[in-house]
Amino acid sequence: DKDDRIAEYWKNGIDTPEIPVNEITEYADGDIKNTGIVFREQFRLAQARGPEFMNLIQTQMDALIATTFMEFHGMHFDVDICHPLALAMAKRYDKYRLFLCQMMADEFNNHAEITVPVVTHEDCNPGSVQQVSTYLFGGVFKYRRQLPVLDDDGNEIEYKTGARKGQVKTKWTDCAIVIEQRFATAGEFADCMSTTDAGALQVDDKNLKKINIGPQLFIEKLVAFRELDKDLNTYYLGLMELVWPTDSCIHGNINHCSTGTGRTSSSAPNMQNVSG
């Protein structure tokens, strides 16, 4: 049986070192005894299945020792080499992003009503699946803008007192631009695009290859931007953040019981998915 007194200490914000020694000792002793009980019963059941099963267990335990050493020693990561490469990649990433954002802003503005605030590149995000889909196939582009507060007659309201006296009051306002599919840059291809379970058009690289006329430049830059985004944020900046300062290594996890096939997997990060 589990000793609920210790859980009450933790629940009330009392950390382990502050719990009376005799109580935490009794609690830990129970954990050790329970572990022994579980082990002995598992060992008995394993022996009952025969020597081949016992050999399998021994092999897996040897593998666990090996992967524990692998986790302990880690994978060396040369931050000094990576840092300048990441900076150069970040410059290309920003260049591609700005180019795409400007293309998106120009296209959205082409479909905007005259009363709608002008869309800037800062309103756009090429990493947004919804925005990319709207750019290519139509839909509703939503953005926010600080707009003047108006009175009932449509006049701008000014601050009458305080440090902002005489300035026009503003508030964040939701804005939207509707693009009909037939007028979208790739609207004619909408019917041949795959869709999600929710019915949204998929704009992954595989589907974008179906578009052979129209916004070719945008698609080419978008695919390159996505590749840069993955390389930079996953394999450069992402891995650099996981390097231990004590040994310049990444100590990922190698998991033995996470796959249905019995093979090992890796996490935090996925070391099996990191190229040389």
C-alpha positions as CSV (number, residue, x, y, z in Angstrom):
1,D,0.0,0.0,0.0
2,K,1.1,3.5,-0.8
3,D,1.7,5.9,2.1
4,D,-0.6,8.9,1.4
5,R,1.1,11.1,4.0
6,I,4.0,11.9,1.8
7,A,1.7,12.9,-1.1
8,E,0.0,15.3,1.3
9,Y,3.3,17.0,2.1
10,W,4.0,17.5,-1.6
11,K,0.4,18.7,-2.2
12,N,0.8,21.3,0.5
13,G,4.0,22.6,-1.1
14,I,6.5,20.9,1.3
15,D,9.5,19.7,-0.6
16,T,11.1,16.3,0.0
17,P,14.1,17.6,2.1
18,E,11.6,19.3,4.4
19,I,9.7,16.1,5.2
20,P,10.6,14.4,8.5
21,V,13.4,11.9,7.9
22,N,11.7,9.0,9.6
23,E,8.6,9.4,7.4
24,I,10.4,9.8,4.1
25,T,12.7,6.9,5.0
26,E,9.8,4.6,5.6
27,Y,8.2,5.8,2.3
28,A,11.4,5.1,0.4
29,D,11.9,1.7,2.1
30,G,8.4,0.8,0.9
31,D,9.3,1.7,-2.7
32,I,12.4,-0.5,-2.6
33,K,10.4,-3.4,-1.1
34,N,7.7,-3.1,-3.7
35,T,10.3,-3.0,-6.5
36,G,11.7,-6.2,-5.2
37,I,8.3,-7.9,-5.1
38,V,7.5,-6.9,-8.7
39,F,11.0,-8.0,-9.9
40,R,10.7,-11.5,-8.2
41,E,7.3,-12.1,-9.7
42,Q,8.3,-11.0,-13.2
43,F,11.4,-13.2,-12.9
44,R,9.3,-16.2,-11.9
45,L,6.9,-15.6,-14.9
46,A,9.8,-15.2,-17.3
47,Q,11.5,-18.4,-16.2
48,A,8.2,-20.2,-16.7
49,R,8.3,-19.2,-20.4
50,G,11.5,-21.1,-20.9
51,P,15.2,-20.5,-21.7
52,E,14.6,-18.8,-25.1
53,F,12.5,-16.1,-23.4
54,M,15.2,-15.6,-20.7
55,N,17.8,-15.2,-23.4
56,L,15.7,-12.5,-25.1
57,I,15.4,-10.7,-21.8
58,Q,19.2,-10.9,-21.2
59,T,19.8,-9.5,-24.8
60,Q,17.5,-6.6,-24.1
61,M,19.2,-5.8,-20.8
62,D,22.6,-5.9,-22.5
63,A,21.1,-3.5,-25.1
64,L,19.8,-1.2,-22.3
65,I,23.3,-1.0,-20.9
66,A,24.7,-0.1,-24.3
67,T,22.2,2.6,-25.0
68,T,22.6,4.0,-21.4
69,F,26.3,4.5,-22.2
70,M,25.3,6.1,-25.5
71,E,23.0,8.6,-23.7
72,F,25.6,9.3,-21.1
73,H,28.4,10.1,-23.6
74,G,26.1,11.8,-26.0
75,M,26.8,13.2,-29.5
76,H,29.4,15.9,-29.8
77,F,28.1,19.1,-31.4
78,D,30.5,21.7,-32.7
79,V,28.9,25.0,-31.7
80,D,31.8,27.0,-33.1
81,I,31.3,25.6,-36.6
82,C,27.5,25.7,-36.3
83,H,27.1,29.3,-35.2
84,P,28.4,31.1,-38.3
85,L,26.6,28.7,-40.5
86,A,23.4,29.4,-38.6
87,L,23.9,33.2,-39.0
88,A,24.4,32.9,-42.8
89,M,21.3,30.7,-43.0
90,A,19.3,33.1,-40.9
91,K,20.1,35.9,-43.3
92,R,18.8,33.8,-46.2
93,Y,15.8,32.8,-44.2
94,D,14.9,36.5,-43.5
95,K,15.4,37.4,-47.1
96,Y,13.0,34.7,-48.3
97,R,10.5,35.5,-45.6
98,L,10.4,39.2,-46.5
99,F,10.1,38.4,-50.2
100,L,7.1,36.1,-49.6
101,C,5.4,38.4,-47.2
102,Q,5.6,41.3,-49.7
103,M,4.2,39.1,-52.5
104,M,1.3,38.1,-50.2
105,A,0.6,41.6,-49.0
106,D,0.5,42.9,-52.7
107,E,-1.9,40.1,-53.7
108,F,-4.2,40.7,-50.7
109,N,-4.3,44.4,-51.4
110,N,-5.3,43.7,-55.0
111,H,-8.5,42.2,-53.7
112,A,-9.2,44.6,-50.9
113,E,-12.1,47.1,-50.7
114,I,-11.0,50.7,-50.8
115,T,-12.2,51.2,-47.2
116,V,-10.0,48.4,-45.8
117,P,-6.7,49.3,-44.3
118,V,-3.7,48.5,-46.5
119,V,-2.0,45.2,-45.7
120,T,1.7,45.4,-45.0
121,H,4.3,42.6,-45.1
122,E,4.2,42.5,-41.3
123,D,0.6,41.3,-41.5
124,C,1.6,38.2,-43.5
125,N,3.1,34.9,-42.5
126,P,4.3,32.4,-45.1
127,G,4.5,29.9,-42.3
128,S,0.7,30.0,-42.0
129,V,-1.0,27.3,-43.9
130,Q,-4.3,29.3,-43.8
131,Q,-2.7,32.4,-45.3
132,V,-0.8,30.5,-48.0
133,S,-4.1,28.7,-48.9
134,T,-5.9,32.0,-49.1
135,Y,-3.2,33.5,-51.3
136,L,-3.3,30.6,-53.7
137,F,-6.9,29.4,-53.8
138,G,-8.9,32.2,-52.2
139,G,-10.7,32.6,-48.9
140,V,-10.7,35.1,-46.1
141,F,-7.5,36.9,-45.0
142,K,-7.8,38.3,-41.5
143,Y,-5.6,40.8,-39.8
144,R,-5.8,43.5,-37.1
145,R,-5.1,47.2,-37.2
146,Q,-5.2,50.1,-34.7
147,L,-8.0,52.2,-36.1
148,P,-9.5,55.5,-34.8
149,V,-12.4,55.4,-32.5
150,L,-15.4,57.1,-34.1
151,D,-18.5,58.8,-32.6
152,D,-22.0,58.2,-33.8
153,D,-21.5,60.7,-36.6
154,G,-18.4,59.0,-37.9
155,N,-15.9,61.6,-36.5
156,E,-12.7,60.7,-34.8
157,I,-12.7,60.9,-31.0
158,E,-9.7,62.7,-29.3
159,Y,-8.4,62.5,-25.8
160,K,-9.6,65.6,-23.9
161,T,-7.2,65.3,-20.9
162,G,-4.0,63.7,-19.8
163,A,-0.7,63.2,-21.5
164,R,-2.4,62.2,-24.8
165,K,-4.7,65.2,-24.9
166,G,-5.5,66.1,-28.5
167,Q,-4.5,62.7,-29.9
168,V,-7.0,60.5,-31.7
169,K,-8.2,57.5,-29.7
170,T,-7.5,54.1,-31.4
171,K,-8.5,50.5,-30.8
172,W,-7.5,47.2,-32.2
173,T,-9.9,46.3,-35.0
174,D,-10.4,43.0,-36.8
175,C,-10.1,43.5,-40.6
176,A,-10.8,41.0,-43.4
177,I,-10.2,40.7,-47.2
178,V,-12.3,38.1,-49.1
179,I,-10.7,36.5,-52.2
180,E,-13.0,34.6,-54.5
181,Q,-11.6,31.3,-55.7
182,R,-12.0,32.2,-59.4
183,F,-9.9,35.3,-58.9
184,A,-7.2,33.7,-56.8
185,T,-3.7,33.2,-58.2
186,A,-4.1,29.4,-58.4
187,G,-7.9,29.1,-58.0
188,E,-8.2,26.9,-61.1
189,F,-6.2,24.2,-59.3
190,A,-8.3,24.1,-56.2
191,D,-10.4,21.1,-57.4
192,C,-7.3,18.9,-57.8
193,M,-5.8,19.6,-54.4
194,S,-6.0,17.1,-51.6
195,T,-8.0,18.1,-48.5
196,T,-7.7,17.6,-44.8
197,D,-10.4,15.7,-42.8
198,A,-11.9,19.1,-42.1
199,G,-12.2,19.9,-45.8
200,A,-9.3,22.5,-45.9
201,L,-7.1,22.5,-49.0
202,Q,-3.6,21.0,-48.3
203,V,-0.7,23.2,-49.3
204,D,2.2,20.9,-48.5
205,D,5.1,20.7,-51.0
206,K,3.7,17.5,-52.7
207,N,0.3,19.2,-53.4
208,L,2.0,22.4,-54.6
209,K,3.8,20.5,-57.4
210,K,0.3,20.0,-59.0
211,I,0.3,23.7,-59.9
212,N,2.2,24.0,-63.2
213,I,1.2,27.5,-64.2
214,G,0.5,30.8,-62.4
215,P,2.3,31.6,-59.1
216,Q,5.4,29.5,-59.9
217,L,7.8,32.1,-58.4
218,F,5.8,32.2,-55.1
219,I,5.7,28.4,-54.9
220,E,9.5,28.1,-55.7
221,K,10.4,30.6,-53.0
222,L,7.9,29.1,-50.5
223,V,9.4,25.6,-50.9
224,A,12.9,27.0,-50.4
225,F,11.7,29.0,-47.4
226,R,10.2,25.9,-45.8
227,E,13.5,23.9,-46.2
228,L,15.4,26.8,-44.7
229,D,12.9,27.0,-41.8
230,K,13.4,23.3,-40.9
231,D,17.1,23.3,-41.3
232,L,17.6,26.5,-39.3
233,N,15.1,26.0,-36.5
234,T,15.3,22.3,-36.1
235,Y,18.9,21.3,-37.0
236,Y,20.8,24.4,-36.2
237,L,19.2,26.6,-33.6
238,G,17.1,23.8,-32.1
239,L,20.1,21.5,-31.6
240,M,22.4,24.3,-30.3
241,E,19.9,24.9,-27.5
242,L,20.3,21.2,-26.4
243,V,24.1,21.3,-26.1
244,W,25.4,20.8,-22.6
245,P,28.0,23.4,-21.7
246,T,30.0,21.0,-19.6
247,D,31.0,18.7,-22.5
248,S,29.6,20.3,-25.8
249,C,27.5,17.2,-26.3
250,I,23.8,16.5,-26.9
251,H,22.4,13.8,-24.6
252,G,19.3,12.5,-26.2
253,N,17.0,9.7,-25.1
254,I,17.1,6.3,-26.7
255,N,13.8,4.5,-26.0
256,H,13.3,0.7,-26.0
257,C,9.6,0.5,-25.4
258,S,8.1,3.2,-27.6
259,T,7.5,1.4,-30.9
260,G,5.1,-1.4,-31.9
261,T,7.8,-3.2,-33.9
262,G,10.3,-3.4,-31.0
263,R,13.0,-1.3,-32.6
264,T,14.5,1.6,-30.6
265,S,13.4,5.1,-31.0
266,S,14.9,8.4,-30.0
267,S,13.6,11.7,-28.5
268,A,14.7,15.0,-27.1
269,P,16.0,15.2,-29.8
270,N,15.4,12.5,-32.3
271,M,19.0,11.5,-32.8
272,Q,18.0,8.9,-35.5
273,N,16.8,11.8,-37.7
274,V,20.0,14.0,-37.4
275,S,22.3,13.8,-40.4
276,G,26.1,14.1,-40.2
